Amino acid sequence: MKLVIGYFYPDYLNLYGDDGNVQILKYRAEKRGIEVEVVEVSTTTDISLLQPKEINLVFMGGGPDASQKDMYQDLLSNKKTFLKNYIEAGGVGLFICGSYQLLGDYYKAANGDVLEGLKIFDLYTISFGNKKPRCIGNVVCELNSASRHEPTFSHLNSIGGTLVGFENHGGRTYLGKNGTPLATIIKGHGNNSEDHTEGCIYKNVIGSYLHGPILARNPHLADYLIAKSLGVTDFGPIDDTMALDAHRLSLKL
């Protein structure tokens, strides 16, 4: 087996250690004897040379507004079709914070500027600027029922239905009628600090506001992404003492 991770815009979207998610996926896969290749996709990458079937897991992190603007035109003009085809075909992906926002319908900045999204997730994001406080702090949330009972996740899960992490975002995201939240907030702000939702899930793709990085303290989610990417339902355990302790301690923060 070989895990090929398409890491989009590592030079622009690596806020709060989101690069660690790729490192954790690589570490956990290699510990199980799985070969890993990380393909970095940046603004200079000719996406026509890369076929969706050559990648089995896509990752994009978060970044400040300035970084998002730097890569935005390339994403919309050159990478949009690739990502939409990949996701609609059932490809596995994890999109954090800023990249999660860009997979929605649009992002409206505090100054009124509107960035068109990829329209993959049924959601939109608005930044209210100084009119509303930023959503900052530790997060504890409960995965939605369908995700908790998804066969691959359920089989690999040794923790339970909780996710933990850290959020820091000015934009507030609102799901449409076809948007399925990844989780329900127990502690923290989540998508908008109003409706108790966190993140979004569509087919095999997850969007979330959780930094941390998210996979460091949620090894069950990391293993799910790896297994789903490879089309397997089981692989041998590894020593998760530190990761499990970090998760459980985070529940008390």
Helices and strands as residue ranges (DSSP letters): E 2-8, G 15-17, H 19-30, E 35-41, G 47-49, G 52-54, E 57-60, H 65-74, I 75-79, H 80-88, E 93-96, H 98-102, E 106-108, E 114-116, E 123-127, G 129-131, E 135-143, H 145-148, H 151-156, E 162-169, E 171-175, E 183-187, E 197-198, E 200-202, E 205-208, H 219-230, H 241-250
